[in-house]
Amino acid sequence: DFTGVPAVVDLAAMRDAMASLGGDPQKINPLVPVDLVIDHSVIVDEFGTPMAFARNVELEYERNEERYKFLKWGQQAFRNFRVVPPGTGICHQVNLEYLGQVVWTNTEDGETTAYPDTCVGTDSHTTMINGLGVLGWGVGGIEAEAAMLGQPVSMLLPEVIGFRLTGKLKEGVTATDLVLTVTQMLRKKGVVGKFVEFFGPGLSNMTLADRATIGNMAPEYGATCGFFPVDSETIRYLTMSGRSEDRIALVEAYAKAQGLWRETGSADPVFTDLLELELGSVVPSMAGPKRPEGRVALEGIPEGFAKAMETEYKKAAEISKRYAVEGTDHDLGHGDVVIAAITSCTNTSNPSVLIGAGLLARNANRLGLKQKPWVKT
């Protein structure tokens, strides 16, 4: 919504200009379907309590009343324009679970045409939709406005890097561990300005939520997008997320008719270059210390932290030093956890990660472990 409000202001200004020139202002509308998701205005005032979410949303409405009234007017005034209200979710997650169609239809002069879904968004992690078999990536606000008004998105024909996945993840290894491994490999390869397409028998062992996690991280591994083909898992997800039966049937029939459908035994596409990963080789990992591609295996974290303090931050001598926090009775030191979240923008609503976090919290509670006062959740 940060970039969306100026776009709606521009459309309103165009209507004013059209009216002043004697034209019909009602003709000024987006030419393609536009969804504005209000998700970047929330501030975490309250945390760590059962009422935190409700209170933060309440304060968000109070602070942004004028902006939200304007956007509501925009939804009523313009055709092809919808607004997803605050407190619903992050834009790329809402797109994955609700907005994305995989296959669109358009009826003109009594004739209905089906065509693949594509998406340009003003959030860099728009690439999450690639996990659903929808080609999409993030653009700037001006590019988005141009697309809204029917202008094409121009680009050079990109190289397409194939990433072959085999096997399956071991028990206890999460999508986060997988995406950090993939990011490390692709950063080493160098895929800036390129498309990455994932293929191979390993896809049959991956949930769509895990695919979306990998697609989401395309900006971090440098690619324009990280694409997954449409297959039976796509259909399962569309069904689970409540898409209409007619739409689901169309997606499957269209993908098969157009050669976009993947199934076990499908011939591998032809790519500019190839990488390969056996999913069983992925181990529990942490990102960092500075960037996601600086992945550290779990057993190497103590050594990795000490090395980072020495080489990255030049503070090896201060590794055990503590600092008093003014106005509190506790102190902080290097390596203390100060922010904790069940999920991030990358693995939002990934069921296996949510369940894992819930089980960890339950077991910690049973063992009498308490949240430290300096940890913001």
C-alpha positions, -999 to +999 in steps of 0.1 A: +000+000+000+030+024+003+033+024-035-004+018-041-016+051-026+004+073-050-009+051-079-045+057-070-038+094-065-024+095-101-055+078-114-077+104-096-056+132-110-060+118-145-098+118-140-096+155-129-075+163-160-099+144-183-129+164-168-111+197-172-105+189-209-142+182-214-139+144-216-155+116-196-136+110-164-152+076-160-131+063-189-100+065-167-097+030-152-070+003-149-070-018-181-059-049-163-071-064-129-054-046-100-054-057-064-040-034-037-032-052-005-029-030+026-001-047+045+029-024+051+013+001+074+012-019+106+034-010+136+041-034+164+031-014+194+019-044+215+035-078+215+037-110+235+000-109+246-031-126+233-046-092+223-015-080+205-028-086+169-062-070+175-047-040+193-021-034+166-048-035+138-069-011+158-041+014+161-033+009+124-068+020+115-066+050+137-033+062+123-042+056+086-079+066+086-076+092+058-055+069+036-079+040+041-109+061+033-093+072+001-085+037-009-120+026-002-132+054-024-108+042-051-122+007-050-158+021-055-147+046-082-125+025-105-132-006-124-107-035-123-096-024-089-099-042-056-086-034-021-077-061+004-082-046+039-056-043+067-050-073+090-056-098+062-020-108+054+012-099+035+005-091-001+024-120-017+008-145+007-027-131-001-018-134-038-008-171-033-038-181-012-065-161-028-058-137-057-037-159-080-057-177-107-030-197-125-052-194-156-073-163-164-103-160-188-116-130-207-148-127-226-150-102-255-176-100-283-191-132-270-159-152-272-140-165-241-103-168-241-081-186-215-045-175-209-018-180-183-018-158-151+011-134-148+017-108-121+038-077-116+038-064-080+054-035-061+069-059-035+102-075-043+089-109-029+061-110-055+081-139-068+064-161-042+036-167-067+061-186-089+055-215-066+019-217-079+030-218-115+023-181-120+051-161-136+056-129-116+082-106-101+085-072-084+087-039-102+089-002-093+058+020-088+061+037-122+064+004-140+034-009-121+013+022-130+023+017-167+011-019-166-022-008-150-027+015-179-021-013-204+015-006-213+037-037-218+065-046-194+097-045-216+127-068-209+155-086-227+149-123-233+165-138-202+187-169-198+168-197-180+188-217-155+174-252-147+176-263-111+171-301-109+158-315-076+159-351-067+151-372-036+133-358-005+141-338+026+151-357+057+129-356+088+135-325+108+147-305+078+125-275+070+118-254+039+139-227+055+169-250+055+162-259+019+158-223+007+190-212+024+209-241+006+193-231-027+202-195-022+238-203-014+241-224-046+225-199-069+245-169-055+276-189-061+264-197-097+254-161-104+218-157-117+212-120-116+188-109-143+181-146-152+150-168-147+154-200-126+131-229-132+129-259-108+123-293-122+130-330-116+116-359-096+122-341-063+092-318-071+069-348-064+081-347-028+076-310-022+045-292-009+034-261-026+041-241+005+078-252+003+079-243-034+065-208-026+092-204+001+119-210-026+101-187-051+098-160-025+136-158-020+144-150-057+155-115-048+180-129-023+195-154-048+195-126-074+172-141-100+142-123-116+121-153-106+122-189-093+095-207-112+078-240-106+056-258-132+019-266-127+013-302-116-010-323-093+004-305-062-008-271-077-043-286-081-042-299-046-033-265-032-059-247-053-085-271-039-073-267-003-073-229-006-109-228-017-107-219-054-138-227-074-142-262-090-146-246-124-114-227-121-095-257-109-108-279-138-098-251-162-063-249-148-057-286-152-072-289-186-054-257-199-020-267-185-022-302-201-034-288-235-007-262-236+022-284-226+026-266-192+017-296-171+045-315-152+041-351-141+065-379-130+084-390-160+079-358-180+108-349-204+132-323-189+130-289-205+160-274-223+179-248-203+207-223-207+226-241-178+219-266-150+223-270-113+213-301-093+205-307-056+197-340-038+171-329-012+183-356+012+217-337+015+201-306+030+209-301+067+194-278+094+209-244+089+210-207+099+213-177+077+240-151+080+257-136+097+251-108+071+232-123+042+211-154+035+237-170+012+261-170+042+244-202+053+259-220+084+250-256+092+236-260+127+266-278+141+289-250+129+271-221+145+294-216+176+325-216+154+307-195+127+297-169+153+332-166+167+346-163+132+321-136+122+329-116+153+365-117+143+365-113+106+332-095+098+327-072+127+363-069+142+349-074+177+365-107+188+377-091+220+342-080+230+325-114+224+318-119+261+311-083+270+277-073+284+260-039+282+235-025+306+201-015+291+189+019+305+157+017+324+157-021+328+173-046+352+189-067+324+219-064+301+226-075+265+256-090+248+267-100+213+247-130+201+216-124+223+183-131+206+163-098+207+135-105+181+117-138+176+090-147+151+073-180+142+075-172+105+089-145+083+079-129+051+095-158+033+078-188+049+046-171+058+018-196+067+041-226+058+022-253+078+052-275+086+072-245+099+042-232+119+036-267+135+073-271+142+074-237+160+042-245+179+056-279+191+089-262+201+070-235+221+048-262+238+078-283+248+097-252+261+067-243+282+064-278+296+101-276+306+095-243+324+115-222+300+104-185+300+107-157+275+134-133+283+122-097+289+143-083+261+130-106+234+104-089+212+079-114+196 
